[in-house]
Amino acid sequence: MKRKRSKKQFSKKQFPKLLAVLVSAGMMMTLSSGSSGRVYAENPQEADDGYIEMEESWDDGVPAAEEDVDLSDADVIHLEEAEQPEDVQTDAQTPENGLYGSYAEDPEDSDDDFYSPEADMDELTGAGEYTAWPFTATEAAKDSSGQLLSRFPVVRNQGNYNTCWAFTAIGMMEMSMISQGRAGTSVDYSELALAYSSYHLPDDRFGGLEGDLNSLANGGDFLSGGGNMVIALPTLFTWAGAVGETDVSYSRASAVSASGLSADLQRKDQAHIRELRLFNVKENPNAVKQWIRENGAVSFTMYKSSDFRTYYNSTKNSYYVNTGMVANHAVDVVGWDDAFPGSAFANNRSSSGAPRNGAWLVRNSYGSNNYGFYGYFWLSYADASIGDTVYGVVAESANNYMNNYQYDGAGYSVNIETKQAANIFRARTGNGETLKAVAVGLAGSDLSYTVEIYRNLQDLSDPTSGELCSASTVNGSISQAGIYTVKLKKAVQLNLGEYYAVVVTVNGSGARVMAESSYNRGGDLRISASMKRQQSFVRSGRNSTWIDLKDGWSSYYNHPEGGNLRIKAFTDTVGDGTAIISDGWYEQESVDAVPMYRLYNVVTQEHFYTSSAHERSVLISVGWTDEKIGWYAPKTGDPVYRLYNKTLRDHHYTTSKQERDTLVNLGWISEGIGWYSDPDKGVPLYRQFHPGLTSGSHNYTVSKYEASVLISRGWKDEKIGWYGVKTNS
């Protein structure tokens, strides 16, 4: 394909305005004396050269806390609004019992480095409108049997390591899965795998994350160096880190620190983030409460003293910091009580307690599964150290999609004011792929958006130079900034090797699109964002010219640290039963056979198989996704029985008469013989089962690769279901 190059020169006013998050002067990172930096503010008038240059306000020589890695409180704010905190905790010590070692941790996580998903959440209108959830202090006092606490997984123990940030992120994932009924309270993901992966990001199988890196200054160790949501959540979005605890046990911490983890093990994840949302707890506490009610937990940061008894009331199990100490510890919040008396927060620093009623129920990470500072305790609404930023996630099983096309592995983010943004990808697996959803990071409020897919691109400098898949276009709106998954109205079929583009159009005041960025301004944390040409693009409108960000960051924004857009594409590998590819498809030879069509329902998540061209066309007409020919069946042979369950809206297929009869006795409807299995065992159809699904719980495929991916993501290997025949047709 010959690439077209435009020689036209453009005025810088044609280019979207770069808006980067402004890092607060309160961030806990070491800076060299007299340091200053160039930043991009949100609202000041644009300078003539296309960017806003401002001095960062740092107090020279501010030390970093012992394990603090932070891009602190990065509200997109005017510089003059940022204030230096009264104190920087640099010498956190072991708790009284000496069990846990030093654990001063991540200062207030970046408010604007991450935006979370989901739009149009109904906010609460009054503090008392909803009953406290999951329970109040009164209920907790009566919980002698621990039944209320049994709603949650057992409290984890970070031990001697500075990993509260990983425990908090994993805790949100686990409680989200429980709240949705996707997992029980025994669910246990690996904090160690996430902590390691956040600083040793494994490249994905398509090479899109090559060069992206989060690291600690001076070769610091990931267990002792600290961290925050700025690096943990993007890592989870790359499909790394949320592996099973049994695969990467926390007891192996010292061994992993010395020897590392394989990329395959890092990506043996059991859950993915579907949505990430950001709240300001001080401006909108009721939205935080609603999120806890629906999703089990949120995360924020607080100040934990080296001697926690300074601020802790052991009689009331309450904690209250009455001065503006810098947050240094990440926790999960699982409930609240608006009526918790302010007087109950009396402690060594505040004899009268807090100035108002109300408390958050905090879940700590020091291994005590009861009411107490190391387990569950009450934190005052008025606590002066609580970071403004609250993170919430929605997790789902890792079997949602097979492939994640992405370029944005670096943790730090900036925002670009633009009307359109796009990423170009290339289908690289199977005999093609089915594009089913995308992930998009947007900033701003009250925005409308359009997601379009262009396939078969003719010019890799123009994301719209191909065929618009109009039936797949999604229009929507958001009331809060976020990173969220958008399912396409209709899946898009992609040929192997085909280039396609995800194009996002946004409208609304202050509409911005998120991108990764390097961050190397001194301090503990180093973030590197790598990118190549023909990956990420922006433009100011449909009639303007696309700008390749590889060139645009330096040439037009004077921000060479910029990286790729936070746009991802989620696909499933498609097999038509005829292709020979390196991922394990069976080579098929020539015989007379019946084509078996494979279809997918995005609502019920069921795969359906039929030899009837008419049945196939009817299902396509009512919204099923056509995945072409799955295999070829013999015209005669061993029967494969087809059954249907009206309640589950699910089909099942088996060669076993006993299995068929058992299901019929349980209420399934026998639909007779669907097709035949090859007695000569020509082409195996591999069968997988997922116990967590009601519909679509079985999958059948001729692709060894597809089977292995599903098994690695929690599906049970049920060996071979039946056999197709070899054919060249």
ABEGO torsion letter per residue (X at the ends): XBBBBBABBBBAAABBBBBBBBBBAABBBBBBBGBBBBBBBAABBBBAAGBBBBBBBBBBGBBBBAABBBBBGBBBBBAAABBBBABBBABBBBBAAGAAEBABBBBBBBAAABBBBEBGBBBBABAAABBBOABBAAAAAABAAGAAAAABBBBBBAEABBAAAAAAAAAAAAAAAAAAGABBAABBBBAAAAAAAAABBBBBAAGAABGBBBBBBGGBBAAAAEBBAAAAAAAAAAGBGBBBAAABBAAAAAAAAAAEBBAAAAABBABBBABBBBBBAAABAAAAAAAAAAAGBBBBBBBBBABAAAABBAAAGBBBBABBBBBABBBBBABBBAABBAAAABBAABAAEBABBEBBBBBBAAGBBBBEAABBBBBBAABAABBABBBBBBBBBAAABABBBBABABABBBBBBBABBBBBBBBABEAEBBBABBBBBBBEBGBBBBBBBBBGBABAABAAABBBBAAABBBBBBABBBBBBBBBABBBBBBBGBBBBBBBBBBEBGBBBBBBBBBBAEEABBBBBBBBBGABBBBAEAABBBBBAAAAAAAAAGBAABBBBBBBBBBBBBBAGABBBAAGBBBBBBBBBBBBBBBBBAAAGBBBBBABAAAAAAAAAAGBBBAEBABBBBABEBBBBBBBBAAAGBBBBBABAAAAAAAAAAGBBBAEBABBBBAAGABBBBBBBBAABABGABBBBABAAAAAAAAAAGBBBAEBABBBBBBAX
